[in-house]
């Protein structure tokens, strides 16, 4: 995974490959996201992620949108 910061923006991306032992499928997972600082310690963000399981014809994807506030 990696993050890149530009002014109030944060961009991130990551990829992982998991290989399991006997009787399990390999799984590839990935994500991309962006966040924008709207106030000190407060960020709005959006993330798109997915996973691909070996042997399955469909790919699972998800979208998350939210606000993160730290106190």
C-alpha distances in whole Angstrom, upper triangle without the diagonal:
4,7,10,14,17,20,20,17,13,11,7,6,4,6,8,12,15,18,21,24,28,28,25,22,19,16,13,11,9,9,9,11,13,15,19,21,24,26,25,22,22,20,20,17,16,14,14,13,14,15,17,20,22,25,25,26,24,20,19,18,18,18,18,20,20,21,20,23,23,26
4,7,10,14,17,17,14,10,8,6,6,6,9,12,16,18,22,25,28,31,32,28,26,23,20,17,14,12,10,10,11,12,14,17,18,22,23,23,21,21,18,19,16,16,14,15,14,17,18,20,23,25,28,28,29,27,23,22,20,19,19,18,20,20,21,19,22,22,25
4,7,10,13,13,10,7,6,4,7,9,12,15,19,22,25,28,31,35,35,31,29,26,23,20,17,14,12,10,9,9,11,13,15,18,20,19,17,17,15,16,13,14,13,15,15,18,20,23,25,28,31,30,31,28,25,23,21,20,18,18,18,18,18,17,19,19,23
4,7,10,11,8,6,5,6,9,12,15,18,22,25,28,31,35,38,38,35,32,29,26,23,20,17,14,11,10,9,11,12,14,17,19,19,18,18,15,16,14,15,15,16,18,21,23,25,28,30,34,33,33,31,27,26,23,22,20,19,19,19,19,18,20,20,24
4,7,7,6,5,6,9,12,15,19,22,25,28,32,34,38,41,41,38,35,32,29,26,23,20,17,14,12,10,10,10,11,15,16,15,15,15,13,14,13,15,16,18,20,23,26,28,31,34,37,36,36,33,30,28,25,24,21,20,19,19,18,17,18,18,22
4,6,5,6,8,11,15,18,22,25,28,31,35,38,41,44,44,41,38,35,32,29,26,22,19,16,14,11,10,10,11,14,15,16,16,16,14,15,14,16,17,20,22,25,28,31,34,36,39,38,38,35,31,30,27,25,23,21,20,20,19,18,19,20,23
4,6,8,11,14,18,21,25,28,32,34,38,41,44,47,47,43,41,38,35,32,28,25,22,18,16,13,11,9,9,11,13,13,14,14,13,14,15,17,19,22,24,28,31,34,37,39,42,41,41,38,34,33,29,27,24,22,20,20,18,18,18,19,22
4,7,10,14,17,20,24,27,31,33,37,39,43,46,46,42,40,37,34,31,27,24,20,17,14,11,8,6,5,8,10,10,11,11,9,11,12,14,17,20,22,26,29,32,35,38,41,39,39,36,32,31,27,25,22,20,17,16,14,14,15,16,19
4,7,10,14,17,21,24,28,30,34,36,40,43,43,39,37,34,30,27,24,20,17,14,11,7,6,5,7,10,12,13,13,12,9,10,10,12,13,16,19,23,26,29,32,35,38,36,36,33,29,27,24,22,19,17,15,15,14,14,15,17,20
4,7,10,14,17,20,24,27,30,33,36,39,39,36,33,30,27,24,21,17,14,11,8,6,5,6,8,12,14,14,13,12,9,10,9,11,12,14,16,20,23,26,29,32,35,33,33,30,27,25,22,20,17,15,14,14,14,13,15,16,19
4,7,11,14,18,21,24,28,30,34,37,37,33,30,27,24,21,18,14,11,8,6,4,7,9,12,15,17,18,17,15,12,12,10,10,10,12,14,17,20,23,26,28,31,30,30,27,23,22,19,17,15,14,14,15,15,15,18,19,22
4,7,11,14,18,20,24,26,30,33,33,29,27,24,21,17,14,11,8,6,5,6,9,12,14,18,20,20,18,17,14,14,11,10,9,11,11,14,17,20,23,25,28,27,27,25,21,20,17,16,14,14,14,15,16,15,18,19,23
4,7,11,14,17,21,23,27,30,30,26,24,20,17,14,11,8,5,4,6,9,12,15,18,21,23,23,21,20,17,17,13,12,9,10,9,12,14,16,19,22,25,24,24,22,18,17,15,14,14,14,16,17,18,18,21,22,26
4,7,11,13,17,20,23,26,26,23,20,17,14,11,8,5,5,7,9,12,15,19,21,24,26,26,23,23,20,19,16,14,11,11,9,11,12,14,17,19,22,22,22,20,17,16,14,14,15,15,18,19,20,20,23,23,27
4,7,10,14,17,20,23,23,20,17,14,11,7,6,4,7,9,12,16,18,22,25,28,30,30,27,26,23,22,19,17,14,12,10,10,10,11,14,15,19,19,20,18,15,14,14,15,16,17,20,22,23,23,26,27,30
4,7,10,13,17,20,20,16,14,11,8,6,5,6,9,12,15,19,21,25,27,30,32,32,29,28,25,25,21,20,16,15,12,11,9,11,12,14,17,18,19,18,15,15,15,16,18,19,22,24,25,24,28,28,31
4,7,10,13,16,17,13,11,7,6,5,6,9,12,16,19,22,25,29,31,34,36,35,32,32,29,28,25,23,19,17,14,12,10,10,10,11,15,15,17,17,14,15,16,18,20,22,25,27,29,28,31,31,35
4,6,10,13,14,10,9,6,5,6,8,11,15,18,21,25,27,31,33,36,37,37,34,33,31,30,27,25,21,19,16,14,11,11,10,10,14,15,18,18,15,16,17,19,22,23,26,28,30,29,32,32,35
4,7,10,11,8,7,5,7,9,12,15,18,22,25,28,31,35,37,40,41,41,37,37,34,34,30,28,25,23,19,17,13,12,10,10,13,15,18,18,17,18,20,22,25,26,30,31,34,33,36,36,39
4,7,8,6,7,6,8,11,14,17,21,24,27,31,33,37,39,42,43,42,39,38,36,36,32,30,27,25,21,18,15,14,11,11,13,15,19,19,18,19,21,23,26,28,31,33,35,34,37,37,39
4,7,6,8,9,12,15,18,21,25,28,31,35,37,40,42,45,46,46,42,42,40,39,36,34,30,29,25,22,19,17,14,13,15,17,21,22,21,22,25,27,30,31,35,36,38,37,40,40,42
4,6,9,11,14,17,20,24,27,31,34,37,39,43,45,48,49,49,45,45,42,42,38,36,33,31,27,24,20,18,15,14,14,17,21,22,22,23,26,28,32,33,37,38,41,40,43,43,45
4,7,10,13,17,19,23,26,30,33,37,39,43,45,47,49,48,45,44,42,41,37,35,31,29,25,22,19,17,13,12,12,14,18,19,20,21,24,26,30,32,35,37,40,39,42,42,45
4,7,9,13,15,19,23,26,29,33,35,39,41,43,45,45,41,40,38,37,34,31,28,25,22,19,15,13,10,9,10,12,16,17,17,17,20,23,26,28,32,34,36,36,39,39,42
4,6,10,13,16,20,24,27,30,33,37,39,42,43,43,40,39,36,35,32,29,25,23,19,16,12,10,6,5,7,9,13,14,14,15,18,20,24,26,30,32,34,34,37,38,41
4,7,10,14,17,21,24,28,30,34,37,39,41,41,38,37,34,33,30,27,23,21,17,14,10,8,6,5,9,10,13,14,13,14,17,19,23,25,28,30,33,32,36,36,39
4,6,10,14,17,20,24,27,30,33,36,38,37,34,33,30,29,26,23,19,17,13,10,7,6,5,6,10,10,13,12,10,11,13,16,19,21,24,26,29,29,32,33,36
4,7,11,14,17,21,24,28,30,33,35,35,32,31,28,27,23,21,17,15,11,8,5,5,6,8,12,12,13,13,10,11,12,14,17,19,22,25,27,27,30,31,35
4,7,11,14,18,20,24,27,29,31,32,29,27,24,23,20,17,13,11,8,6,4,6,9,11,15,14,15,13,10,9,10,11,14,15,19,21,23,23,27,28,31
4,7,10,14,17,21,24,26,29,29,26,25,22,20,17,14,11,9,6,6,6,9,12,14,18,17,17,15,11,11,9,11,12,14,17,19,21,21,25,26,29
4,7,10,13,17,20,23,25,25,23,21,18,17,13,11,7,6,4,6,9,12,15,18,21,19,20,17,13,12,9,9,10,11,13,15,18,18,21,23,26
4,7,11,14,17,20,23,23,21,20,16,15,11,9,6,6,6,9,12,15,19,21,24,22,22,19,16,14,12,11,10,11,12,14,16,17,20,22,26
4,7,11,14,16,19,20,18,16,12,11,7,6,4,6,8,12,15,18,22,24,27,25,25,22,18,17,13,12,10,9,10,11,13,13,17,19,22
4,7,10,13,16,17,16,14,10,8,6,6,7,9,12,16,19,22,25,28,31,29,29,26,22,20,17,15,12,11,10,11,12,12,15,17,21
4,7,9,12,13,12,10,6,6,4,7,9,12,15,18,22,25,28,31,34,32,32,29,25,23,19,17,14,12,10,9,9,9,12,14,18
4,6,9,11,11,9,5,5,6,9,12,15,18,22,25,29,32,35,38,36,35,32,28,26,23,20,17,14,12,11,10,10,12,14,17
4,6,7,8,6,4,7,9,12,15,19,21,25,28,32,35,38,40,39,38,35,32,29,26,23,20,17,14,12,10,9,10,12,15
4,7,8,6,6,7,10,14,17,21,23,27,30,34,37,40,43,41,40,37,33,31,27,24,21,18,15,12,10,10,10,12,15
4,6,5,7,10,13,17,20,23,26,30,33,36,39,42,45,43,43,40,36,33,30,27,23,20,17,14,11,11,9,11,12
4,6,8,12,15,18,21,25,27,30,33,37,40,43,46,44,44,41,37,34,31,28,25,22,19,16,13,11,9,9,10
4,7,10,13,17,19,22,24,28,30,34,37,40,43,41,41,38,35,32,29,26,23,19,17,14,11,8,6,5,7
4,7,10,14,16,20,22,26,29,32,35,38,41,39,39,36,32,29,26,23,20,17,14,11,7,6,4,7,9
4,6,10,13,16,19,23,26,29,32,35,38,36,36,33,29,26,23,20,17,14,11,8,6,5,7,9,12
4,7,10,14,17,21,24,27,30,34,36,34,34,30,27,24,20,17,14,11,8,6,4,6,9,12,15
4,7,10,13,17,20,24,27,30,33,30,30,27,23,21,17,14,11,8,6,6,6,8,11,14,18
4,7,10,14,17,21,24,27,29,27,27,23,20,17,14,11,7,6,4,7,9,11,14,17,21
4,6,10,14,17,20,23,26,24,23,20,17,14,11,8,6,5,7,9,12,13,16,19,22
4,7,11,14,17,20,23,20,20,16,13,11,7,6,5,7,9,12,15,16,20,22,26
4,7,11,14,17,19,17,17,14,10,8,6,5,7,8,12,14,17,18,22,24,27
4,7,10,13,16,14,14,11,7,5,4,6,9,11,15,18,21,21,25,27,30
4,6,10,12,11,12,9,6,5,7,9,12,15,18,21,24,24,28,29,33
4,6,9,8,9,7,5,7,9,12,15,18,22,25,27,28,32,33,36
4,6,6,8,8,7,9,12,15,18,21,25,27,30,30,34,35,38
4,6,8,10,10,12,15,18,22,24,28,31,34,34,37,38,42
4,7,9,11,13,17,20,24,26,30,33,36,36,40,41,44
4,6,8,10,14,17,21,24,27,30,33,34,38,39,43
4,7,10,13,17,20,23,27,30,34,35,38,40,44
4,7,10,13,16,20,23,26,30,31,35,37,40
4,6,10,14,17,20,23,27,28,32,33,37
4,7,11,14,17,20,24,25,28,30,34
4,7,10,14,17,20,22,26,28,31
4,7,10,13,17,18,22,24,28
4,7,10,14,16,20,22,26
4,7,10,12,16,19,22
4,7,10,14,17,20
4,7,10,13,17
4,7,10,13
4,7,10
4,7
4
